[in-house]
Each structure stands twice: as structure tokens, then as C-alpha cells.
Amino acid sequence: MIDPFIYGGKEASVPVTLVSSSSFNRFFNKLNDAQKHWLEQNHFTGKTGQLLAVPAVDGGIEKMVYGVCNLDNYYAIADLPARLPPGVYTLEGTGVKSRLESLAIGWGLGCYQFDRYKKCKAIEARLKLPNSSDHPRIHSMVAACSRARDLINTPAEDMMPQHLSAVVAELAQTYAGVYDEIVGDDLLSANYPSIYTVGRASINQPRLIELNWGDAGNPCVTLVGKGICFDSGGLDIKPAAGMRTMKKDMGGAAQVIGLAQLIMSLELPIRLRVLIPAAENAIAGNSYRPGDVIKTRSGVTVEIDNTDAEGRLVLCDALTEACESKPDLLIDYATLTGAARVAVGTEISAFFCNNRPLAEEVRTAGETVDDPTWELPLHKGYRSLLESHVADTVNSASTPFGGATTAALYLQNFVPDNIPWLHFDIMAWNNRKRAGRPIGGEAMGIRAVYEVLEKRYAAS
């Protein structure tokens, strides 16, 4: 992908004036007679999505005018890069200066293309940013979200646990972090039995991937990401339609990797710890079975009600490990339940939280940075749905009702009440094409959480 931005310099550029229906008259009245006539001839009224080139006296383009609905929307101009001819552009218009960062991030996300396996027509429109812009933040935000998208879009054949591990190792090297992993049978000797059990049937060995970064004296923020690189459902096998997009079941790990890259690239003053339990939920003669009882790192025993509820099994060992170091904040991401999609749809990040101030911070941040989130309840009354006759708990309730909540309650068993905990249950995938959001893998909850972390720690 061509860098969507040019930073400062004297390179010539074409201005793009952003106009809304409400600001159209004010904009129109400032034009000369020839320009007014041109807009009238082409029926330009500032309607959202209208794009018009205004000719210059010499026959070139004097400016582009583009209709927007709301500059507060991060994706207000996200479809512009693909619609503009090759060239360098600057943004102008009422309110643009105060919203330049968010507009530029939307521009960058609109330039995203996944071209690893298919040649795409290059997007050659580039946005020129003034010297006063916060270039590192814009670039880092676009790069982090694009990284998450790339990881999710990559087919399982090329994105198994060992591939995720290589990505994290590369991040550690780039940002002077410390990388480690525990692989295969070593998971048993290191007491991560749930991760091992879920992944033991695959030829791609399961593992716990770890990255540490930052000064030891800073507050510890631990990120945990579900890394199920492909989910067949196990012996409770999914139907073909349900299995078709299961390369995205490592979407939680992708969010964590993208967020970690963002934190490290912008040097947020925290002590970052990343844990990714990575496995393939495959089918073989040694697959774990419905009715089996497995142990977890915490000592809690789990009766397997459904082998397709594997994500919470790998997460519970990683959450137990995360809590042993008593982090200041614990956040996990997972493509965990269809029930969360039923509750909030595919385009909103559902989350659960055991800390009221933190939950409110996340909600507010999601609105601020146009990264929508919605809190679902940790309703204790549903705990009885996870009771087992032969073990401490089951991994999946027998009823589909409240499925996102019962999954979150299962995970809460492994998180002490005194550790602020945020659990995202996300889609990590766009089912439809929207401006700056192509069909396929998506970064969800990254910008909202970074906003929370920055407000908490950047000024401390």
C-alpha cells in the first residue's frame, strides 16, 4: 500500500473543500460568478457524497468540492482516496482544522487494501498534512488498525499459532520489547492445560505467546487476545456456513496486536504485557470431547458441554496467568459468542466490565473517537446456568439465552474482583462495505481503548 500521506514540504497540492448542506450557502456565496455557474450546472448542493472538480482558468483543477454529512464522523471522507484521481491533496473548509486528525485517520483507513493474494488497483491519492499536524499519532493509528485487518484477512493456512508468534516476535524486536512463548507439550509442564487441550488435535502446535514492554515502574496494563486461528467447532462441528469465516476467530489476538503496536509506537508510559493463547480447534483422534472434564491453570475443573465453546477455555488459562502479576488494568478481546452479535449487531463492540468508572470511560471514549461500544450485563443471576454435576463449572450453558453474558461470567470466574477488567466480545469482521470499512477483517475497540489508556496514563 502506498503511504496515504505526505508530511509538510512544498509539493504542489489540490485543495479539497469539504461542504455540508448546512454550510453550502456560506461556501457558495464566497465563490466567483464562474464557479457559482459551474456548481449550478453540475447540481452540486453539498449533498453527502457529491464530488466535483472545479476547473481552473488554465484548464487544470483549481479545487475539488466534496459533500459531507458530519465532520465529527471519522469516516466522513474515507471514500475520497479511492474516488480522487492520482495526486496530492489538502483539506479545507469550515471546521476542518479542528477535526484534521480524525479526518486524516479516516482518509488513511479508506486507503486500506488487502493485496497479499490479489493485485488491487492502487489508490494513488495522497493527503498532504501541514507541519503542525500530529503525524506520529495519525500514522500509528492507521498502521495499527491496518495491522489488525491484515491479520484477520489472512487465511488460516498462513495464520496459524506459529505465524501469530512470528508477528509478535517481530513487534518485540521493532519496539525493544521482550518476547517469549510456551509451545506444545511444554504447556502441560508449565500448567496451561486448557490451552493445550483445545489445540492438541492440530498439527499446528498450540502456544501461549507473551510480549512485555515498557519501564518496570510504570502502571501495568495487560492485554489478552483469543488466538483461535481456525475454529472447526471440534467434535461439535460447525456447519459449513458457520465455518466459512472462521479464519477470523483469532480476531481477538489481532486487536491485541494492533493495540500493542499503537501503544508502543506512541510510547505510552505504561508497562505493557500481552498474552495470546493461540491454537487451532481441529478434529482428530485426540480431540477433546463433550463430557470430558479438564483442569485449568487456576485449579478450577471444567466439564465440556460443547467443544465449540473453546475460546473461553484458552482465555481462562491466560487470564489466570495475567492476574498473577496483579495488573493495574486487564483487558481481553475475543470473537467469543454469536449471542453478542444478536444483542448489538456486527458493527458495535459489546463489552463487559467489573468496574463502573472504567465502563463509563470506555463508553465515552467510543463515542469520542467514533469506535462504537456497548456494555452488556454481568448478571450474577445467570451463574447457575454454568453449574456442573461432575466439575466446578461447565464451559457452555445449556440454553442459548444470554449466551454472551454466560460466557463472560465463565471468564469472570478467573478474574479477582479487585482487578479492573474489561472483556470485549466482538465480530472483528465487516459483513458489508462502508466508507473506509471494506468487507473483511476489522479493528474493533482499538481506538476506544487507546483513548481510555491515553487519558489515564499519558498525563500521569
C-alpha positions in Angstrom: 0.0 0.0 0.0 1.3 3.5 -1.0 1.8 5.7 2.1 -1.5 7.7 2.1 0.1 10.8 3.5 2.7 13.4 2.6 4.1 15.3 5.6 4.7 19.0 5.0 7.1 20.2 2.3 6.5 22.4 -0.7 5.0 19.9 -3.0 2.0 21.3 -5.0 -1.4 20.0 -4.0 -5.0 20.4 -5.0 -7.3 21.7 -2.2 -10.4 19.6 -1.4 -13.1 21.8 0.2 -15.5 19.9 2.4 -19.0 21.3 2.3 -22.2 20.2 4.1 -25.7 21.0 3.2 -25.9 23.4 6.2 -22.7 25.2 5.2 -23.4 25.2 1.5 -24.9 28.7 1.2 -22.0 30.3 3.1 -19.5 28.5 0.9 -21.4 29.3 -2.3 -21.6 33.0 -1.6 -17.8 33.2 -1.4 -17.3 31.9 -5.0 -16.8 34.0 -8.1 -19.5 34.0 -10.7 -17.9 31.4 -13.0 -17.5 29.0 -10.1 -21.1 29.5 -9.0 -22.3 28.8 -12.5 -20.2 25.7 -12.7 -21.7 24.3 -9.4 -25.2 25.1 -10.6 -24.6 23.4 -13.9 -23.4 20.3 -12.1 -26.2 20.4 -9.5 -23.7 20.5 -6.6 -25.6 21.3 -3.4 -23.3 19.8 -0.7 -25.2 16.6 -0.5 -23.3 13.9 1.2 -21.0 12.0 -1.2 -21.2 14.6 -4.0 -17.7 15.2 -5.6 -17.0 17.8 -8.1 -13.8 19.2 -9.7 -13.8 23.0 -10.1 -11.8 23.9 -13.2 -9.0 26.5 -13.2 -8.5 29.2 -15.8 -5.6 27.2 -17.3 -7.8 24.1 -17.8 -6.5 22.3 -14.8 -8.2 21.7 -11.5 -8.4 24.6 -9.1 -10.1 22.6 -6.3 -12.3 19.7 -5.6 -15.5 20.1 -3.6 -16.9 17.2 -1.6 -20.2 17.0 0.3 -20.0 15.6 3.8 -22.7 15.0 6.4 -20.8 15.5 9.6 -17.2 16.2 10.2 -17.4 14.5 13.6 -17.6 11.2 11.8 -14.1 9.6 11.5 -15.2 8.2 8.1 -16.6 11.4 6.7 -14.0 11.4 3.9 -12.9 7.8 4.0 -14.2 7.0 0.5 -12.4 10.0 -1.1 -9.0 8.4 -1.7 -10.5 5.8 -4.0 -12.6 8.4 -5.8 -10.0 11.0 -6.4 -7.5 11.0 -9.4 -3.9 10.3 -8.5 -2.3 13.3 -6.9 -1.6 15.2 -3.7 -4.5 16.9 -1.9 -5.1 19.1 1.1 -8.3 19.6 3.1 -10.1 22.9 3.7 -13.5 24.1 4.8 -15.3 25.2 7.9 -14.3 23.1 10.9 -11.7 21.1 9.1 -8.7 22.4 11.0 -10.1 21.3 14.4 -11.0 17.9 13.0 -8.0 17.3 10.8 -6.6 14.4 12.9 -9.8 12.3 12.8 -10.4 13.2 9.1 -6.8 12.1 8.3 -7.2 8.8 10.1 -10.4 8.2 8.1 -8.6 9.0 4.9 -5.8 6.5 5.9 -8.3 3.8 6.7 -10.0 4.5 3.3 -6.7 3.7 1.6 -6.6 0.2 3.1 -6.3 -2.7 0.7 -5.6 -6.4 1.4 -3.5 -7.3 -1.6 -1.5 -10.3 -0.4 -3.2 -12.7 -2.7 -4.8 -10.5 -5.3 -3.5 -7.4 -7.1 -5.6 -4.4 -6.4 -5.8 -1.1 -8.3 -3.5 1.2 -6.4 -5.0 4.1 -4.6 -2.8 7.0 -5.6 -4.5 10.0 -4.0 -2.3 11.2 -1.1 -3.2 13.6 1.7 -0.7 16.4 2.5 -0.6 17.2 6.2 0.7 20.5 7.5 3.8 20.6 9.6 1.7 21.3 12.7 -0.2 18.0 12.5 0.3 15.2 14.9 1.9 13.0 12.3 3.0 10.1 14.5 -0.5 9.7 16.0 -2.2 9.7 12.7 0.2 7.3 11.1 0.3 5.0 14.1 -3.5 4.8 14.4 -3.9 3.9 10.7 -1.0 1.4 10.9 -2.4 -0.4 14.0 -5.9 -0.8 12.5 -4.4 -1.9 9.2 -2.3 -4.5 11.0 -5.3 -5.9 12.8 -7.2 -6.1 9.5 -4.3 -7.8 7.7 -4.0 -10.5 10.4 -7.7 -11.3 10.3 -7.9 -11.3 6.5 -5.0 -13.7 6.1 -6.3 -17.3 5.5 -5.7 -19.8 8.3 -3.2 -21.7 6.2 -0.9 -18.7 6.6 -2.1 -17.6 10.0 -1.7 -20.4 12.5 -0.3 -20.1 16.0 3.3 -20.1 14.8 2.5 -17.3 12.4 0.9 -15.2 15.1 4.0 -15.9 17.2 6.3 -14.6 14.5 4.3 -11.4 14.2 4.6 -10.8 18.0 8.3 -11.6 17.9 8.8 -9.0 15.1 6.9 -6.4 17.2 9.1 -7.1 20.2 12.2 -6.6 18.1 10.9 -3.4 16.5 10.0 -1.7 19.8 12.6 -3.2 22.1 10.2 -5.5 23.9 10.8 -8.9 25.4 9.2 -11.9 23.6 8.5 -15.4 24.9 6.3 -18.4 24.1 5.4 -21.8 25.5 4.7 -24.4 22.9 3.0 -27.8 22.6 3.7 -30.3 25.4 5.5 -27.6 27.4 2.1 -26.0 28.1 1.3 -29.0 30.3 4.5 -28.8 32.3 4.1 -25.1 32.6 0.5 -25.6 33.8 -1.6 -24.3 30.9 -3.8 -27.4 30.4 -6.8 -25.7 28.9 -4.8 -24.1 26.0 -3.1 -27.4 25.4 -6.3 -29.4 25.4 -8.0 -27.2 22.8 -5.1 -27.2 20.5 -3.7 -30.7 20.9 -5.6 -32.2 17.8 -3.9 -29.8 15.4 -0.6 -30.4 13.6 0.0 -26.7 14.4 1.1 -26.7 18.0 -0.8 -24.6 20.5 1.1 -22.0 22.4 1.0 -19.1 24.8 2.6 -16.1 23.3 3.9 -13.3 25.5 5.3 -9.8 24.9 6.5 -7.4 27.6 7.4 -3.8 27.0 7.9 -0.6 29.0 9.5 0.6 32.2 9.0 -1.6 35.3 8.0 1.4 37.4 5.0 2.3 35.1 1.4 1.1 35.7 0.9 -2.4 34.3 -1.7 -2.9 31.6 -2.2 -6.5 30.4 -3.9 -7.3 27.1 -5.2 -10.8 26.4 -6.4 -11.9 23.0 -8.2 -15.0 21.9 -6.0 -16.6 19.2 -8.1 -19.4 17.8 -6.5 -19.5 14.3 -9.3 -21.6 12.9 -12.4 -23.0 14.5 -13.9 -26.1 13.1 -16.1 -26.4 16.2 -14.2 -29.5 17.2 -16.3 -32.7 17.6 -19.3 -30.4 18.0 -18.5 -29.5 14.4 -19.9 -26.3 12.9 -22.0 -26.4 9.7 -20.2 -25.3 6.5 -21.8 -21.8 6.6 -20.7 -21.3 10.2 -17.1 -22.4 9.4 -16.7 -20.3 6.3 -15.2 -17.2 8.0 -13.6 -18.9 11.0 -10.1 -17.7 9.9 -11.3 -14.6 11.8 -11.6 -16.5 15.1 -8.1 -15.1 16.0 -9.7 -11.6 15.8 -9.2 -11.0 19.5 -5.4 -11.6 19.1 -5.4 -9.3 16.1 -6.9 -6.5 18.1 -4.4 -7.0 20.9 -1.5 -7.0 18.5 -2.8 -3.8 16.8 -3.4 -2.1 20.1 0.0 -3.2 21.4 1.7 -1.8 18.3 -0.2 1.5 18.8 0.8 1.8 22.5 4.5 1.1 21.7 4.8 3.2 18.7 3.3 6.2 20.5 5.4 5.4 23.7 2.5 5.5 26.1 4.0 5.5 29.6 2.8 2.1 30.8 4.3 -1.3 31.4 2.6 -3.4 28.7 2.1 -7.1 28.9 0.5 -9.1 26.0 -0.7 -12.7 26.4 -2.1 -14.5 23.4 -3.3 -18.1 23.9 -3.1 -19.4 20.3 -4.5 -22.7 19.0 -6.4 -24.4 16.2 -9.6 -26.1 17.2 -9.2 -29.0 14.9 -10.7 -32.5 14.7 -8.6 -35.7 15.1 -8.4 -38.9 17.1 -7.1 -37.0 20.1 -9.7 -34.2 20.0 -11.2 -33.3 23.4 -14.8 -34.5 23.7 -18.2 -33.3 25.0 -18.4 -34.6 28.6 -14.7 -34.5 29.2 -13.5 -32.7 32.4 -10.4 -30.7 32.0 -8.3 -28.8 34.5 -7.4 -25.2 34.2 -4.4 -23.2 35.4 -6.4 -21.9 38.3 -7.3 -25.4 39.5 -11.0 -25.0 38.5 -12.3 -28.1 36.7 -14.5 -27.6 33.7 -16.9 -30.1 32.2 -17.1 -29.7 28.4 -20.6 -29.1 27.4 -19.7 -28.0 23.8 -16.3 -28.2 22.1 -17.3 -25.2 20.0 -17.0 -23.1 23.2 -13.3 -23.3 23.0 -12.3 -19.6 23.1 -13.2 -19.2 26.8 -11.1 -22.3 27.6 -7.9 -20.9 26.1 -8.7 -17.5 27.6 -9.2 -18.7 31.2 -5.7 -20.0 31.5 -4.3 -16.8 30.0 -6.5 -14.7 32.3 -5.3 -16.6 35.3 -1.7 -16.0 34.3 -2.4 -12.3 33.7 -4.0 -11.9 37.2 -1.0 -13.5 39.0 1.0 -10.3 38.4 -1.9 -8.1 39.6 -2.1 -5.7 36.7 -3.4 -2.1 37.1 -5.8 -2.9 34.3 -6.7 -6.1 32.4 -8.4 -6.1 29.0 -9.2 -9.1 26.8 -10.6 -9.2 23.3 -12.3 -12.2 21.8 -14.6 -13.2 18.9 -16.5 -15.2 21.6 -20.2 -15.5 21.0 -22.9 -15.2 18.4 -25.1 -14.0 21.2 -23.3 -10.7 21.4 -23.8 -10.2 17.7 -27.5 -10.8 18.2 -27.6 -8.3 21.0 -25.7 -5.4 19.4 -25.2 -6.4 15.8 -21.9 -6.9 14.0 -20.7 -3.3 13.9 -20.7 -2.5 17.6 -18.2 -3.8 20.1 -20.0 -5.4 23.0 -18.1 -5.3 26.3 -18.4 -6.4 29.9 -16.7 -4.7 32.8 -16.4 -5.3 36.6 -15.5 -1.7 37.3 -18.1 1.1 36.9 -15.8 4.0 36.3 -13.8 2.0 33.7 -17.1 1.0 31.9 -18.1 4.7 31.6 -14.7 5.7 30.3 -15.0 3.1 27.6 -18.5 4.2 26.6 -17.5 7.8 26.4 -14.3 7.1 24.5 -16.1 5.0 21.9 -18.4 8.0 21.2 -15.5 10.4 21.1 -13.4 8.5 18.5 -16.3 7.0 16.5 -15.5 3.5 17.6 -18.9 2.3 18.9 -19.1 0.2 22.1 -22.0 -1.1 24.2 -21.9 -2.6 27.7 -23.7 -5.8 28.4 -24.5 -7.0 31.9 -22.5 -9.4 34.1 -25.8 -10.6 35.6 -24.9 -12.8 38.5 -28.3 -14.5 38.4 -27.2 -16.5 35.4 -24.3 -18.1 37.2 -26.4 -21.1 38.0 -26.6 -21.8 34.2 -22.9 -22.8 34.4 -23.3 -25.4 37.2 -22.0 -28.9 36.5 -22.8 -32.1 38.3 -19.3 -33.5 37.9 -17.0 -30.5 37.8 -16.7 -27.0 39.2 -18.3 -25.5 36.1 -19.3 -26.2 32.5 -17.8 -24.3 29.6 -21.2 -23.5 28.0 -24.7 -23.1 29.3 -27.3 -25.5 28.1 -29.6 -22.6 27.0 -28.7 -20.1 24.2 -30.4 -17.2 26.1 -28.0 -14.7 27.5 -25.1 -16.5 25.8 -22.8 -13.5 25.8 -23.4 -13.0 29.5 -22.9 -16.6 30.5 -19.6 -16.7 28.5 -18.5 -13.5 30.3 -19.5 -14.9 33.6 -17.4 -18.0 32.9 -14.4 -15.8 32.3 -15.1 -13.7 35.4 -14.5 -16.9 37.5 -10.8 -16.4 36.7 -10.5 -12.7 37.4 -10.4 -11.4 41.1 -12.9 -8.6 41.8 -10.1 -6.3 42.8 -8.5 -6.2 39.3 -10.3 -3.8 36.9 -11.3 -6.0 34.0 -12.7 -5.2 30.6 -13.9 -8.0 28.3 -14.7 -7.3 24.6 -16.9 -9.8 22.7 -16.5 -8.6 19.1 -17.2 -9.6 15.5 -13.8 -8.4 14.1 -15.3 -8.5 10.6 -17.3 -6.3 8.3 -20.2 -8.0 6.6 -20.9 -5.0 4.4 -18.8 -2.4 2.7 -18.9 1.1 4.1 -16.7 4.1 3.6 -13.2 3.2 5.0 -14.5 -0.2 6.1 -14.3 -2.8 3.4 -15.8 -6.3 3.8 -13.4 -8.4 5.8 -11.3 -8.1 8.9 -11.9 -5.1 11.1 -10.2 -3.4 14.0 -12.9 -3.0 16.7 -12.4 -1.4 20.1 -8.7 -0.4 19.5 -9.2 3.3 19.2 -11.7 3.4 22.0 -9.4 1.6 24.4 -6.4 3.6 23.4 -8.4 6.8 24.1 -9.0 5.4 27.6 -5.4 4.5 28.2 -4.1 7.8 26.9 -6.4 9.8 29.2 -5.5 7.6 32.2 -1.7 7.4 31.7 -0.3 9.9 29.3 -0.7 12.9 31.6 0.4 11.0 34.8 
